[in-house]
């Protein structure tokens, strides 16, 4: 069982075909499999997720489908500079969120609630405009990972490098689920893009003759300070709404540390088995915009987070890849994600998942391939929480479809 005979199936087995609907804000899975490919190598891909997440709010209303479709690209370039040294670049979008609720639930300001918010005060155009507005959230990150590898022999690979990361986000809270946006009718935060550095390090071991690969990769947390524009009370500067002085400052957001463990081995001629295990430290993650935190302390008497999680995420994917011919290969996989605790934030009110996946790869030449895949996610039931209430809705019997396309080239 030689490496050459397994090379097609190995590429497919070690490169995920679709992004994950994972716990908390996790998206790409942060794989470095491309860097462990032999020789010089390039790949580019795109993943698309189509989730259907709906439930019933605490007042008995339907929430509608609150999870928007999204896609994220990825790319990797690896150079084997010498027999003992390699260099790689990996681009991905590791964390993110996209939530948009519909009018008619407690995650929106309904027309009959506007009068209740303003009492007998004449309704201004800004106040009337908030009617039928609903909660929506968008968080985006981008990573550029630089990897430097040292291979003392054909079996070992020691690698490390810096990680450049950007983060930005927009939050609009509406409705009684958020205490009527803490009594002010609405709360909005626009967080400008911030960049910061982290690091990555890992160790890999392989036995090419039996297609064995094993690797352990650690990524550090990355600390950001975002400049946020915060408004409340129908678009007013939040500092004019709160009846007490507040201190200007940036919003601290630290993206979590993580560990990826990957194992692959030939199990028979033209067939490999693979396993990925991932841990992400979401328990220590939180988002508390500067003025939001101070306002909560003043109005409610306690500091609260806009977003946080109660548990770390554990996920695993296992499967088998097989080469059918010199040009065709395929794989099947099953995956599990624990989630990041329940109740969970309204940004993504599901608790983990089970999934099944299929992948197919075509290699028109020994140096090139194009691969596609599909995954079906059975999303775990969850109770949604906000900073003010641990039970604002139940989300059950939800699912998602993931699709991926990837092209690779050896040179």
C-alpha positions as CSV (number, residue, x, y, z in Angstrom):
1,X,0.0,0.0,0.0
2,X,2.1,2.9,-1.3
3,X,1.5,6.6,-0.9
4,X,1.2,7.1,-4.7
5,X,-1.8,4.7,-4.9
6,X,-3.6,6.6,-2.1
7,X,-2.7,10.2,-3.0
8,X,-6.1,11.0,-4.6
9,X,-8.1,9.7,-1.7
10,X,-5.8,11.3,0.8
11,X,-6.4,14.8,-0.5
12,X,-10.2,14.3,-0.3
13,X,-10.0,12.7,3.2
14,X,-7.9,15.4,4.8
15,X,-9.6,18.5,3.3
16,X,-13.1,19.3,4.6
17,X,-15.6,19.8,1.8
18,X,-18.0,22.1,3.6
19,X,-17.9,24.6,6.4
20,X,-19.6,23.7,9.7
21,X,-22.6,25.0,11.4
22,X,-20.6,24.7,14.6
23,X,-21.0,25.9,18.2
24,X,-21.0,29.5,19.1
25,X,-19.4,31.6,16.3
26,X,-17.2,28.8,14.9
27,X,-17.3,28.5,11.1
28,X,-14.3,27.3,9.1
29,X,-12.8,24.8,11.5
30,X,-9.3,26.3,11.0
31,X,-7.8,23.3,9.2
32,X,-4.1,23.4,8.3
33,X,-4.3,20.2,6.1
34,X,-3.2,22.0,3.0
35,X,0.2,22.8,4.7
36,X,0.8,19.1,5.3
37,X,0.4,18.2,1.7
38,X,3.6,16.9,0.0
39,X,5.6,19.3,-2.3
40,X,4.4,22.6,-3.5
41,X,0.6,23.0,-3.3
42,X,-2.2,25.5,-3.9
43,X,-5.9,25.2,-3.2
44,X,-9.0,27.5,-3.2
45,X,-12.5,26.8,-2.1
46,X,-15.8,28.1,-1.1
47,X,-18.4,26.8,1.4
48,X,-22.1,27.7,1.6
49,X,-24.4,27.1,4.5
50,X,-28.2,27.1,4.2
51,X,-29.6,26.8,7.7
52,X,-33.3,26.7,8.8
53,X,-33.5,27.8,12.5
54,X,-36.9,28.8,13.9
55,X,-38.7,28.4,17.1
56,X,-41.3,29.9,19.5
57,X,-40.6,32.9,21.7
58,X,-41.6,33.1,25.3
59,X,-44.9,34.7,24.4
60,X,-45.9,31.9,22.1
61,X,-45.1,33.7,18.8
62,X,-43.3,32.1,15.9
63,X,-39.8,33.6,15.4
64,X,-39.6,32.8,11.7
65,X,-36.3,31.6,10.2
66,X,-33.7,33.7,12.0
67,X,-30.6,32.2,10.5
68,X,-29.4,33.7,7.2
69,X,-27.6,31.8,4.5
70,X,-23.9,32.6,4.2
71,X,-20.8,31.6,2.4
72,X,-17.1,31.9,3.1
73,X,-14.1,31.4,0.9
74,X,-10.8,29.8,1.8
75,X,-7.4,29.5,0.1
76,X,-4.0,28.0,0.9
77,X,-0.5,28.1,-0.6
78,X,2.4,25.9,0.5
79,X,6.0,25.9,-0.7
80,X,8.5,23.1,0.0
81,X,11.5,25.4,0.0
82,X,14.0,22.7,0.7
83,X,13.9,19.1,1.8
84,X,13.8,20.4,5.4
85,X,12.0,23.7,5.3
86,X,8.5,24.7,4.2
87,X,6.4,27.8,4.2
88,X,2.7,28.3,3.9
89,X,-0.1,30.9,3.8
90,X,-3.7,30.0,4.8
91,X,-6.7,32.4,4.4
92,X,-10.0,31.6,6.1
93,X,-12.9,33.2,7.9
94,X,-12.9,31.3,11.2
95,X,-15.6,33.0,13.2
96,X,-18.9,34.7,12.4
97,X,-22.6,35.2,13.0
98,X,-25.6,36.2,10.9
99,X,-29.0,36.5,12.6
100,X,-32.1,38.3,11.5
101,X,-35.4,38.0,13.3
102,X,-38.8,38.8,11.8
103,X,-41.5,41.2,13.1
104,X,-44.3,39.7,15.1
105,X,-42.2,38.2,17.9
106,X,-40.6,39.5,21.1
107,X,-37.3,39.9,19.1
108,X,-38.9,42.9,17.3
109,X,-40.7,46.1,18.1
110,X,-44.3,45.7,17.1
111,X,-46.5,48.7,16.3
112,X,-48.6,48.5,19.4
113,X,-45.5,48.6,21.6
114,X,-44.3,52.0,20.3
115,X,-46.9,53.8,22.4
116,X,-46.0,51.8,25.4
117,X,-42.3,52.7,25.0
118,X,-43.0,56.5,24.8
119,X,-46.1,56.8,27.0
120,X,-47.9,60.0,26.3
121,X,-44.9,61.6,24.6
122,X,-45.7,62.7,21.0
123,X,-44.3,60.1,18.6
124,X,-41.5,61.5,16.5
125,X,-40.6,60.2,13.0
126,X,-37.6,58.3,14.6
127,X,-39.9,56.7,17.2
128,X,-42.5,55.6,14.6
129,X,-39.7,54.3,12.4
130,X,-38.6,51.7,15.0
131,X,-42.0,49.9,14.7
132,X,-41.6,46.6,12.9
133,X,-37.8,46.7,13.2
134,X,-36.4,43.4,14.4
135,X,-33.2,42.2,15.9
136,X,-30.3,41.5,13.6
137,X,-26.6,40.7,14.1
138,X,-23.6,40.3,11.9
139,X,-20.1,39.4,12.9
140,X,-17.2,38.8,10.5
141,X,-13.6,37.7,10.9
142,X,-10.8,37.1,8.5
143,X,-7.6,35.2,9.2
144,X,-4.2,35.1,7.4
145,X,-2.0,32.4,8.9
146,X,1.7,32.3,8.2
147,X,3.3,28.8,8.7
148,X,7.0,28.0,8.8
149,X,7.8,24.3,9.0
150,X,10.9,22.3,9.8
151,X,11.1,18.6,8.7
152,X,14.2,16.9,10.3
153,X,13.3,13.8,8.3
154,X,10.4,12.4,6.2
155,X,8.4,11.5,9.3
156,X,8.3,14.7,11.4
157,X,7.1,18.2,10.8
158,X,7.4,21.0,13.4
159,X,5.6,24.2,12.4
160,X,4.7,27.6,13.9
161,X,4.0,31.1,12.8
162,X,2.0,34.4,13.3
163,X,-1.7,34.8,12.6
164,X,-3.1,38.1,11.4
165,X,-6.8,38.5,12.2
166,X,-9.5,41.2,11.6
167,X,-12.9,41.5,13.4
168,X,-15.9,43.7,12.8
169,X,-19.6,43.5,13.7
170,X,-23.0,45.2,13.8
171,X,-25.7,44.6,16.4
172,X,-29.3,45.9,16.5
173,X,-31.4,44.8,19.4
174,X,-35.2,45.2,19.3
175,X,-38.1,43.9,21.3
176,X,-39.2,42.8,24.7
177,X,-36.7,39.8,24.7
178,X,-34.0,42.4,25.4
179,X,-36.1,44.3,28.0
180,X,-37.3,46.7,25.3
181,X,-33.6,47.2,24.7
182,X,-33.2,47.8,28.4
183,X,-36.1,50.3,28.4
184,X,-34.8,52.5,25.6
185,X,-36.8,51.1,22.7
186,X,-33.7,50.1,20.7
187,X,-30.0,49.5,21.0
188,X,-27.5,49.5,18.1
189,X,-23.7,49.0,18.0
190,X,-21.5,49.3,14.9
191,X,-18.0,48.0,15.7
192,X,-15.3,49.1,13.3
193,X,-12.9,46.6,11.9
194,X,-9.9,46.0,14.2
195,X,-6.8,43.9,13.4
196,X,-4.5,42.0,15.8
197,X,-1.9,39.3,15.9
198,X,-1.9,35.8,17.4
199,X,0.2,32.7,16.8
200,X,-0.1,29.1,15.8
201,X,2.2,26.1,16.6
202,X,2.0,22.4,16.0
203,X,3.6,19.0,15.4
204,X,2.9,16.4,12.7
205,X,4.0,12.8,12.2
206,X,3.6,10.7,9.0
207,X,4.6,7.3,7.6
208,X,4.1,7.7,3.9
209,X,4.2,4.0,3.1
210,X,0.9,3.4,4.9
211,X,-0.6,6.8,4.3
212,X,-0.5,7.6,8.1
213,X,-0.7,11.2,9.2
214,X,-1.2,12.6,12.6
215,X,-1.1,16.3,13.7
216,X,-1.8,18.5,16.7
217,X,-2.2,22.2,16.2
218,X,-2.7,25.0,18.7
219,X,-4.0,28.5,17.9
220,X,-3.7,31.2,20.5
221,X,-6.5,33.6,21.5
222,X,-6.3,37.0,19.8
223,X,-7.1,40.2,21.7
224,X,-9.0,43.0,19.9
225,X,-10.0,46.5,20.9
226,X,-12.9,47.7,18.7
227,X,-14.1,51.2,18.3
228,X,-17.9,51.0,18.7
229,X,-20.6,53.5,17.9
230,X,-23.5,52.8,20.2
231,X,-26.9,54.3,20.1
232,X,-30.1,53.8,22.1
233,X,-33.6,55.3,22.5
234,X,-34.6,55.7,18.9
235,X,-31.1,56.5,17.4
236,X,-29.8,58.8,20.1
237,X,-26.2,58.7,21.3
238,X,-26.3,56.3,24.3
239,X,-24.4,58.8,26.5
240,X,-27.3,61.3,26.2
241,X,-29.9,58.6,27.2
242,X,-28.3,57.3,30.4
243,X,-28.8,59.6,33.4
244,X,-25.2,59.3,34.6
245,X,-21.8,60.0,33.1
246,X,-20.0,57.2,31.3
247,X,-16.3,56.8,30.4
248,X,-15.3,56.6,26.7
249,X,-13.4,53.5,25.7
250,X,-13.0,50.7,23.2
251,X,-14.8,47.3,23.3
252,X,-12.5,44.4,24.2
253,X,-13.2,41.2,22.3
254,X,-10.8,38.2,22.5
255,X,-11.4,35.5,19.9
256,X,-10.8,32.0,21.5
257,X,-7.9,29.7,21.6
258,X,-8.3,26.3,20.0
259,X,-6.7,22.9,19.4
260,X,-7.2,20.7,16.3
261,X,-6.2,17.0,16.4
262,X,-6.1,15.2,13.0
263,X,-5.5,11.5,12.3
264,X,-5.5,9.7,9.0
265,X,-4.3,6.1,8.1
266,X,-4.6,3.7,5.2
267,X,-6.8,0.8,6.2
268,X,-6.7,-1.2,2.9
269,X,-5.6,-0.7,-0.7
270,X,-6.9,2.7,-2.0
271,X,-8.8,3.4,1.2
272,X,-8.0,5.7,4.1
273,X,-9.9,6.5,7.4
274,X,-9.7,9.9,9.0
275,X,-10.6,11.7,12.2
276,X,-10.6,15.3,13.3
277,X,-11.2,16.4,16.9
278,X,-11.5,20.1,17.7
279,X,-11.7,22.1,21.0
280,X,-12.5,25.8,21.2
281,X,-12.4,27.7,24.5
282,X,-15.8,29.5,24.2
283,X,-16.4,29.4,28.0
284,X,-14.0,32.4,28.4
285,X,-15.4,34.4,25.5
286,X,-17.7,37.4,25.8
287,X,-18.7,40.6,24.0
288,X,-19.6,43.6,26.2
289,X,-19.6,46.9,24.2
290,X,-18.2,49.7,26.3
291,X,-21.2,51.9,26.8
292,X,-23.6,48.9,26.9
293,X,-21.7,47.5,29.9
294,X,-21.6,50.8,31.7
295,X,-25.3,51.4,31.0
296,X,-26.3,48.0,32.3
297,X,-24.4,48.7,35.5
298,X,-26.1,52.1,36.0
299,X,-29.7,51.0,35.0
300,X,-29.7,47.4,36.2
301,X,-27.1,47.5,38.9
302,X,-25.0,44.7,37.5
303,X,-22.5,44.2,34.6
304,X,-23.8,42.0,31.9
305,X,-22.5,40.7,28.6
306,X,-24.1,41.2,25.2
307,X,-22.9,37.7,24.2
308,X,-21.3,34.9,26.2
309,X,-21.2,31.1,26.4
310,X,-21.3,28.7,29.3
311,X,-19.2,25.8,27.9
312,X,-16.3,25.0,25.7
313,X,-17.0,23.4,22.3
314,X,-15.9,19.9,21.4
315,X,-16.5,18.6,17.9
316,X,-15.4,15.5,16.0
317,X,-15.6,14.3,12.3
318,X,-14.8,10.8,11.2
319,X,-15.0,9.1,7.9
320,X,-13.5,7.0,5.1
321,X,-12.1,8.1,1.7
322,X,-11.6,5.7,-1.2
323,X,-10.0,6.0,-4.6
324,X,-12.2,4.4,-7.3
325,X,-9.9,5.0,-10.2
326,X,-6.9,7.2,-11.3
327,X,-9.4,10.1,-11.7
328,X,-12.2,9.6,-9.2
329,X,-12.3,9.4,-5.4
330,X,-15.0,9.9,-2.8
331,X,-15.7,9.9,0.9
332,X,-18.4,9.6,3.6
333,X,-18.2,11.2,7.0
334,X,-20.2,11.7,10.2
335,X,-19.7,14.6,12.6
336,X,-20.8,15.6,16.1
337,X,-20.6,19.0,18.0
338,X,-21.4,19.4,21.7
339,X,-22.5,23.0,21.4
340,X,-21.3,25.8,23.8
341,X,-24.0,25.4,26.5
342,X,-27.7,25.7,26.9
343,X,-29.4,28.2,27.2
344,X,-27.5,29.9,24.4
345,X,-27.3,33.4,22.9
346,X,-30.0,34.5,20.3
347,X,-27.2,34.9,17.8
348,X,-27.4,31.2,17.1
349,X,-30.0,29.4,19.2
350,X,-28.9,25.8,18.6
351,X,-27.0,23.4,20.8
352,X,-24.5,21.4,18.7
353,X,-25.4,19.0,15.9
354,X,-25.0,15.6,14.3
355,X,-24.1,15.6,10.6
356,X,-23.5,13.3,7.7
357,X,-21.5,14.2,4.6
358,X,-20.6,12.9,1.1
359,X,-17.7,14.1,-1.0
360,X,-16.6,13.5,-4.6
361,X,-13.3,14.4,-6.2
362,X,-12.2,14.4,-9.9
363,X,-8.6,14.6,-10.9
364,X,-8.2,15.4,-14.6
365,X,-4.4,15.2,-14.2
366,X,-2.1,13.9,-11.5
367,X,-1.4,17.5,-10.5
368,X,-4.9,18.9,-10.4
369,X,-8.3,18.1,-8.8
370,X,-11.7,19.6,-8.3
371,X,-13.8,18.3,-5.3
372,X,-17.3,19.0,-4.1
373,X,-19.3,17.9,-1.1
374,X,-22.5,18.2,0.8
375,X,-23.4,17.8,4.5
376,X,-26.7,17.6,6.3
377,X,-26.8,19.0,9.8
378,X,-29.4,17.9,12.4
379,X,-29.2,20.8,14.8
380,X,-29.6,20.4,18.6
381,X,-32.7,21.9,20.4
382,X,-31.9,24.9,22.5
383,X,-33.3,27.5,24.8
384,X,-32.5,31.1,23.8
385,X,-31.2,33.6,26.3
386,X,-30.4,37.3,26.3
387,X,-28.4,39.4,28.8
388,X,-31.6,40.0,30.8
389,X,-33.5,36.7,30.5
390,X,-32.4,33.0,30.4
391,X,-35.5,31.9,28.6
392,X,-36.8,34.0,25.7
393,X,-37.7,31.2,23.3
394,X,-37.4,27.5,22.4
395,X,-35.8,26.4,19.1
396,X,-36.4,22.8,18.1
397,X,-36.3,20.4,15.2
398,X,-34.0,22.6,13.1
399,X,-31.5,21.6,10.4
400,X,-29.0,23.0,7.8
401,X,-27.4,22.0,4.5
402,X,-23.8,22.7,3.7
403,X,-22.2,22.7,0.3
404,X,-18.5,23.0,-0.7
405,X,-16.4,23.3,-3.8
406,X,-12.6,23.1,-3.8
407,X,-9.8,23.1,-6.5
408,X,-6.2,22.1,-5.9
409,X,-3.0,22.1,-7.9
410,X,0.5,20.6,-7.2
411,X,3.4,22.3,-8.8
